[in-house]
Every structure is written in structure tokens, then in C-alpha cells.
Amino acid sequence: MIKAIRGFKDILPSETAIWQKVEGVCRKLFHSYGFSEIRLPLLEETALFVRSIGEETDIVSKEMYSFPDRKGLGLTLRPEGTASVVRAFIEHKMYARSQYKKLYYLGPMFRYERPQAGRSRQFHQIGAEVFGLAAPSIDAELLVLLHDLMVELGLSNTTFYLNSVGCQECRPVFKKVLLEYLDKKKGDLCFDCQQRLVKNPLRVLDCKNEACQSILQLSPSIVEYLCSACQKHYAEVKSLLSFYQLPFHQNDRLVRGLDYYTRTAFEIIHEGLGAQNAIVGGGRYDNLVESFGGPATPAVGFAIGMERVVLALQNQNIALDNQQRIFFVVLGDEAKRKVLPLVRHLRKKGFFIEMSYQGRSLKAQLKEANRFEAQYALILGEEELAADKIILKDMNRSIQEYVTMDKVEEILEGKMASFIKNEK
Ligand code: HAM
């Protein structure tokens, strides 16, 4: 039997309601913050990711799904969305039309990581990117948006972590100091960090290994080496967050796993998720557009990990706005012909309706209605047909009443309205 490949999951109908809820809340909020959607290809030239994310990062060095196409062009299944948005921003000269641009995207990303709870090889992100704004107020606005999003989703136990990773001017100074410090303790670092020391020393800062952690306790902090412009930017972001009364923690070890960041870097952690607990990652990347041949354009953005948000919501047993279900029980061909236009009309009005497609007995159809978890069954047999009435059965309370055919819609509308009121 052929099964889905390791790290690639089906999202089953029983789960999709929660996915749709998250997507819906995000779309709504993004639109009110002025973002418009961009849909991007899943495949890009490999060079796009190598040059943006960085050759020495874990993503590029060991996690990409890369292969040559039939003509030998190196392609990669996108491991993230930012690089593609940057490419599209430049390719379509979006900078020429307005002073700044706010874009969002959603869809699958691919990383060859070791699958575990909250980590898969195909996963989904909802991301947002802002181009053309250097002001700290936009960094703060994105964090406020994310906070509003958590509240709207009903997601509790989240913590916002913030850092500044400096710029091309001050980061090399810090890198040098850090390297000097770590080099002295090289023998005590884990094997991976010894490699990182040569290739990407900043990555040592977020190593989870205990021995490395204890060495890092006394390591130099990046915030002490920020140039005055980066310091000012960071201070302003923090002051705005305080103004918005948004709680956050400073974490001067937060460096992120992608090389393009400058200044602001942030993550949101969900406390209940175990090892893979980052549900959002983002930050500023002021040099990326220019490095791909576009005009110098500051940029900032984030991506939400959908699987992890869904998992956290499932753990919290978040209730979904349920639609009331109605089942039509129809006995005989004539009754069916009478009911079909009504069913069609009610469905067009937005009612969630099923009916029995086979000519089964009353008992069998009521069983079907139960399996469908119908709140109401509408029953039409020969007797009701002759009287131009239909039985409305409340399936939970097992009580029923006769209603005339022309009143069915009105009565159902009333039931739905009181249901929605009670749900709230
Ligand atoms: P990232 O931190 O690599 O950032 O990914 C963002 C989020 O995607 C993570 O916080 C996590 O929730 C989710 N994620 C990452 N890898 C996996 C995986 N293997 N399985 C499940 N979820 C995963 C970026 O991708 C940047 N492009 C974010 C960004 C946008 N920065 C600026 N703009």
C-alpha cells in the first residue's frame, strides 16, 4: 500500500474547520491592517534561497528539497516565503507604484527536517511582509497585529521575544567579540557549535545543548555592541510596544535561523507545545531587496507556523463556530420531488443541509440524521405531503411539530438566530 511520505501529512476533513478558522481570522486582520495577498510559486531557482537565507544556515546546508529540472536548472521547493516575495517585489517593480507595500501569503513550505510533533517536512506558513518602511513604528505595528491575532484566535500562553541583531556596521564587531569569547571555550562546546564557530558563530547563541548554554551564560550580549542608529531603532520599537501595553521579553540570544535579518528580530513562543514551540518568527531585513538587484528598500515581516497554531488551538479545545445541521428525511418519490427545490433554495440561503440519497425507511433515515449530527430533521411522507405540511423534529430534545411548507425557511431562520445568540 502506498502511504504519504515521511513528514508529509494529510489534513483531514475533521481538522480543516480549525485551519479555515485560522486562515479566515488572519485574512480578515491582514486586510484591516492594509495587506493584500500575493500568491507565489512553490518552486524557485535554488540560488534565490541560497543567496537570501544564507549558505551556512541549516535550512540551506541540509534541509532544502533541491533537484535539477529536465534541462538541468537547479530548482528548490520553497523552504520559506520571504525570498519569493522579495523576488516578486523586484520582478514586478512593485516599488515603482507606491511608497510602501504590504503583502501577505499563505501556503506550504518544505524543509527536510526530522519530523516530530509540530515539525514536518511539508508545513504551512501564513506570512506578511512590508516593503519601503524603515520606521520602528511598522516593526511595532506588526507585533501589535500579531497580538490582536492571538486574542482573536483565543490563543493563550504565548510569549513575545524581541531582540536586535544589529546591522552590517555593528554586527561584525559583535561577531568578532563573540568569536574571541567562544574560541577560548571551544573544547567544551558541542560538536555542532564547534562547526558553527567556523561557519556561523551567531548560531551558537541559540544552541539548546546544556554545555553550550552554560558557556553562553557569560557570553557578550549583542545589544551592548549595537551602533547608535540600531540602538535608537530598538529603543523606539520597545517604547512603542510599551505604549501599546503589549507585554514582551527581551532575549539578546535570539538570532533566528536565517541570515537576512537586520535590527529587529522576534519570535512568539507557545508555552504548551514542547520542543517545537515557536509559532511565529520574523524581523527586519533591510538589505535583502538591494542585494537582489532592487532599489535600496527597508523591509520587515513575519511568518506564522500554521501546524503549530492549529496544534495549540486543538490542545486548548477551542470551540469552533458551529453551523446548525439540518437533515431532510423524505419518504417516496413524490415527496422527494417536492423537497428538492426547497433543499436547493435553503442551501443557497446558507443552511447546512443533507438528505438521504437512497429511498430508505423512516427509521434508517433518522439514523442517518443522527450520524450526521443533525440538530433538526425535516420529515416529509405521504400524509404530510397531502396536508402540505412538514414535520420539524428537534433531534436533541426529541420533540416535533408540524409546520406549513411556506413557513419552513422562516422557522429555520428563527432557530438559527437563537442558536447563534446562545453560542455567543
Ligand atoms: P522561520 O522562523 O524559519 O521564519 O519560520 C516561521 C515559522 O514557521 C516558525 O516559527 C514555525 O512556527 C514554522 N515552521 C518552521 N519550520 C517548520 C517545520 N519544519 N514544521 C512546522 N512548522 C515550521 C521564516 O520562515 C521567515 N521567512 C519569517 C519571516 C518573514 N521573516 C521575515 N519575514
Residues whose N, C-alpha, C, O or C-beta is under 5 A from the ligand:
A	BS01	HAM	E80 G81 T82 R111 E113 G118 R119 S120 F123 A128 A278 I279 V280 G281 G282 G283 G301 F302 A303 I304 G305 E307 R308
